[in-house]
Amino acid sequence: MCRSLRCPQNDNTSARLGRPAATIACLQVMDSCCERECFEDLQVFFDEKDQIIVNNSVFAKNPTAVLETVNFEIERLPLQPGCYAVDMSMCFRVRCDVFLARDERPHHVTGTTYVQKRNILFGGESTAKVFSSDGENLTTLPRASVQVEPVALSCRLCEVPKGKAVMLTLGVFIVTSLERYAQVTVPALERVVAERECATTAESSACDVFDNMRFPVEQFCPGSRRNIRR
């Protein structure tokens, strides 16, 4: 015969917090960092039709970039318990204007470029696996997430063995975090964005301009009045 067990409850939670409280299942942010990174000479890859236009062009300008996909790999660091290397492969859709000789009209071409990024974050240690009725199973590794705001700074044409290529200078604002499944009792809380800024190594003139831009907090947390400055 089965016996019903009652889990102990704390009825004073709302009074202790001074406002209504609720227990929620969520992903707890174990660690996060924000950074600005400037990538130079990223080759943009086009389909056959746009590549022919690029090969016959003499000038390129007005680039724009949009993040399409991010692939993650998370690896434990053997000598640093609880710390993980987060490797990210980002794919950006790039559009720019190229100009043919004796033609003042711009031709719009669209391609892709790729960025590799690695961050070291604390993710904690856990041996418990989580299974749910909807089929979602969580491993003992933490979950990685990233928020990205790209800024296409400049582009240029250069000669390559098979014709010409568009080389892009891309600035990227990044917020990376490691998360774990948790159950917590919370009041209404203000949304936050990471305040610890990662190191940057921008050196070129275009990157210096990007390095002085204010971090776009409103793009990650609409309505927030806090600013992140260097």
C-alpha positions in Angstrom: 0.0 0.0 0.0 1.4 3.3 -1.1 1.7 6.1 1.5 1.3 9.7 0.5 4.2 11.9 1.6 4.0 15.7 2.0 7.0 17.8 1.3 7.6 20.5 4.0 6.5 23.9 3.0 7.5 27.3 4.3 4.4 29.4 4.7 6.4 32.4 5.8 8.1 33.0 2.4 5.9 35.8 1.2 6.1 37.5 4.6 9.9 37.1 4.7 10.3 38.6 1.2 7.8 41.4 1.9 5.9 40.7 -1.3 4.0 37.8 -3.0 6.4 34.9 -3.8 6.2 31.8 -6.0 8.4 28.8 -6.6 9.5 28.5 -10.2 11.6 26.0 -12.2 14.3 28.0 -14.1 17.8 28.0 -15.4 20.1 29.6 -12.8 22.9 31.7 -14.3 26.1 30.3 -12.8 28.4 32.7 -14.5 28.3 35.2 -17.3 30.5 37.8 -19.0 30.1 40.6 -21.5 32.6 41.7 -24.1 33.2 43.6 -27.3 35.3 41.9 -29.9 36.6 43.3 -33.2 37.3 40.8 -36.0 39.3 41.9 -39.0 39.7 40.4 -42.5 36.8 38.0 -42.3 36.2 36.5 -45.8 32.6 36.6 -46.9 31.5 33.6 -48.9 28.9 34.0 -51.7 26.9 31.7 -54.0 28.0 31.3 -57.6 25.9 34.1 -58.9 27.0 36.8 -56.4 30.6 35.6 -56.7 30.6 36.4 -60.4 29.5 39.9 -59.6 32.2 40.3 -56.9 34.9 39.1 -59.3 34.0 41.9 -61.7 33.7 44.6 -59.1 36.2 47.3 -58.3 34.8 48.6 -54.9 32.7 47.4 -52.0 31.1 49.3 -49.1 28.0 49.6 -46.9 28.1 46.2 -45.2 25.5 44.9 -42.8 25.6 41.7 -40.7 23.0 39.6 -39.0 23.7 36.6 -36.8 22.1 33.4 -38.2 23.3 30.4 -36.1 25.6 29.6 -33.2 27.1 26.1 -32.6 28.3 25.3 -29.0 30.9 22.9 -27.6 31.3 22.8 -23.8 34.4 21.1 -22.3 35.4 20.6 -18.7 38.7 22.1 -17.7 40.6 19.3 -15.9 42.6 21.4 -13.6 39.9 23.9 -12.6 36.9 22.1 -11.0 33.6 23.7 -11.9 35.1 25.6 -14.9 34.3 25.0 -18.5 35.5 26.1 -21.9 32.7 27.3 -24.1 33.6 27.2 -27.8 31.2 29.0 -30.1 31.1 29.0 -33.9 29.0 31.9 -35.1 27.6 32.2 -38.6 26.7 35.7 -39.9 24.6 36.7 -42.9 26.4 39.6 -44.6 25.1 42.0 -47.2 27.1 44.7 -48.9 27.1 46.9 -52.0 29.7 46.3 -54.8 30.3 48.6 -57.8 31.3 47.4 -61.3 33.7 49.4 -63.5 32.0 52.3 -65.3 28.7 51.6 -63.4 27.6 54.0 -60.6 24.8 51.8 -59.5 25.5 49.5 -56.5 24.9 45.8 -56.8 23.6 44.1 -53.7 25.3 40.8 -52.8 24.7 38.6 -49.9 27.0 36.0 -48.3 28.1 34.4 -45.1 31.1 34.7 -42.8 32.1 32.8 -39.7 33.6 33.7 -36.3 35.2 31.4 -33.7 35.0 32.4 -30.1 36.1 30.8 -26.8 35.2 31.9 -23.2 36.1 30.3 -19.9 33.2 30.4 -17.4 32.2 28.8 -14.1 29.4 26.3 -14.4 29.5 24.4 -11.1 29.7 20.7 -10.5 26.6 18.4 -10.7 26.1 14.6 -11.0 22.3 14.7 -11.1 20.6 14.1 -14.5 17.2 15.7 -15.1 14.4 14.0 -17.1 11.0 15.4 -18.0 7.8 14.0 -19.4 8.2 16.1 -22.6 11.3 14.2 -23.5 13.8 16.9 -22.6 16.8 15.4 -20.8 19.5 17.6 -19.3 23.0 16.2 -18.9 25.5 16.9 -16.1 27.0 19.7 -18.2 25.7 23.2 -17.8 23.8 24.9 -20.6 25.5 27.6 -22.6 23.7 30.6 -24.1 24.9 33.7 -25.9 23.4 37.0 -26.9 25.0 38.8 -29.9 24.7 42.3 -31.4 26.9 42.6 -34.5 28.1 45.9 -36.0 29.5 45.7 -39.6 32.3 48.3 -39.5 33.8 48.2 -43.0 34.6 46.0 -46.0 37.0 45.9 -48.9 37.8 43.9 -52.0 41.1 42.0 -52.3 42.6 39.6 -54.8 42.5 35.8 -54.1 43.7 32.9 -56.2 40.3 32.3 -57.7 39.2 35.9 -58.3 38.2 38.5 -55.7 36.9 38.3 -52.2 35.1 40.7 -49.8 37.0 41.1 -46.5 34.8 42.3 -43.6 35.7 44.1 -40.4 33.1 43.1 -37.8 32.5 44.3 -34.3 30.4 42.1 -32.0 28.9 42.8 -28.6 28.5 39.4 -26.8 26.9 38.3 -23.5 27.8 34.6 -22.7 26.5 32.7 -19.8 26.5 29.2 -18.3 23.2 28.0 -16.7 21.9 25.1 -14.7 18.4 23.8 -13.9 17.1 25.0 -10.5 14.0 25.5 -8.4 13.8 28.8 -6.6 11.3 30.9 -4.7 11.4 34.5 -6.0 9.6 37.8 -5.7 9.3 40.1 -8.7 12.8 41.0 -9.7 14.4 43.5 -12.1 16.0 42.1 -15.2 19.7 42.2 -15.3 22.6 42.0 -17.8 26.1 40.9 -17.1 28.3 43.6 -15.6 31.7 41.9 -15.8 33.4 42.9 -19.1 35.7 40.5 -20.9 39.1 41.5 -22.2 39.4 42.9 -25.7 42.4 43.4 -28.0 41.1 45.9 -30.6 44.0 47.7 -32.3 42.9 49.0 -35.8 41.4 52.4 -36.4 38.0 50.9 -37.2 38.2 48.7 -34.1 39.2 51.7 -32.0 36.0 53.5 -33.1 34.0 50.3 -32.2 35.8 50.0 -28.9 34.5 53.4 -27.8 30.9 52.6 -28.5 28.5 52.3 -25.5 27.4 48.8 -24.8 23.8 48.5 -26.1 22.1 47.4 -22.9 18.7 48.2 -24.3 19.1 45.6 -27.0 19.5 42.8 -24.4 17.1 44.1 -21.7 14.6 46.5 -23.2 13.5 49.1 -20.6 16.7 48.9 -18.5 18.2 52.3 -17.6 21.5 51.0 -16.6 24.5 51.5 -18.8 27.6 49.4 -19.1 30.8 51.5 -19.6 34.4 50.5 -19.9 
